[in-house]
Amino acid sequence: MRVEDLDVPDEAKEVIVGSGIVDLYPPQVEAVKAGALEGKNVVLASPTASGKTLVAELCALKHALEYGGKTLYLTPLRALASEKYHEFRKYTAIRKVDGRRLSVGISTGDYDSSDPWLRRHDIIVVTNEKLDSLLRHRAPWVEEVSLVVADEVHLINDVERGPTLEVVLARLQQINPDLQILALSATIKNSDEIAEWLDAVPITTDWRPVTLREGVLMGNEVGRRGHKNKGEG
């Protein structure tokens, strides 16, 4: 499937193609076919560098440019939040229907504020703990969120961090029953269970953009064993 064939605004496709992406990876195609661009909840579990973030970008652009909604991108770490914020910044040259440029914001600290200034942004990147704080402070703009992307969703199984992620996702669904959830992970083992809880379509694949090779170093020599993607000859 090619980017030009996707049901997203042309302005978004121009930015994506301009960044060098013309064809979608298999996991991305599966997510599109599962209804990610049609508002369906999806749990996408695929290896690192298999293109999960692009699926989130496509969904976020769809919501911002066509539905007029807001996107919350959740990450467990501040460093990851900063990375995703800079990735989304490449879309800020796109103008919305009202003429304003698409806006991206980030907030990862100050747990004693509702950050009312975040309301002006279309895509908002926050840590799980920051969102928990925003919900406790009843940030009014949260009601405008139509898409939440939960990155590293496998942490929901973590004893320390899991409860926070579970609570914020459940709370967001209460605030907006029509909310779309896109859950991403490279290592999740119980994707079917999480998908059932989120009423989502589970997609699990081992596909990788490059061949994974294992090796054992013995002295000055490396014994290697190649692993091929499914479907490779």
Residue, then its C-alpha position, 0 to 999 in steps of 0.5 A: m500500500r502506498v501513502e498516496d492511497l491513504d484516506v488522509p488529507d493531501e497536506a499530510k501525505e505531502v509531508i510524509v512523502g516529502s520525508g522519504i516515506v512512499d510505501l507502508y510497511p506490512p504492520q502499517v498496512e495491517a493497522v490501516k486495514a483494521g480500521a485505524l483511520e476509521g476510528k477503530n481502537v487498535v492494539l499494534a504490537s510489532p518490533t522496534a522500527s517497524g513503523k508504529t509511530l507513523v500509524a499514530e501520526l496518520c491517526a492524529l492528523k486525521h483527527a486534527l484535520e478532518y474531525g477537529g479533535k485533539t490527540l493525546y500521545l502518552t509515553p512512560l518517559r520524558a525523554l521519549a515524550s521529547e522525541k515524539y514531540h519533535e517527530f510530530r513537529k514536522y507537521t506544523a506547517i500544515r494549515k487547518v480548515d480555519g487557516r491556523r497551523l497545526s499545533v503540537g505541544i508537550s508537558t511532562g512536569d509540574y504535577d500541580s497545574s492543569d496546564p490550561w495553555l495546552r488547550r490551543h494545541d491539536i496534538i499534545v505529548v505527555t507522560n502517563e504521570k502528567l496525564d494523571s495529574l491533568l485528570r486529577h486537576r480536571a483540565p477542561w480541554v481533556e474533554e476535547v480529546s478524540l484520540v489517545v495513543a498509548d505508547e509502550v502499553h506493555l507497561i500496563n503489566d508493570v507493578e509500579r507504572g501499570p496502575t497509572l496507565e490503566v487508570v488514565l485510559a479508563r478515565l479517558q474512556q469515561i470522559n469521552p465514550d467515543l474516544q479512539i485508542l491506539a495502543l503501541s508496543a514492541t514487547i507486549k505478550n498479552s495483546d489479546e487481553i489488552a485488546e479485549w479490555l480496550d474493545a480493540v482490534p489486536i495486531t501482533t506481528d514479528w515483521r522487521p524492516v531488517t533481518l535480525r541476526e544473533g551471534v555468539l562471540m568466541g575468542n576473536e570470531v563471531g558465530r552468527r545465525g540469521h533470522k528471516n522475516k515471515g514470508e521471506g524466501 
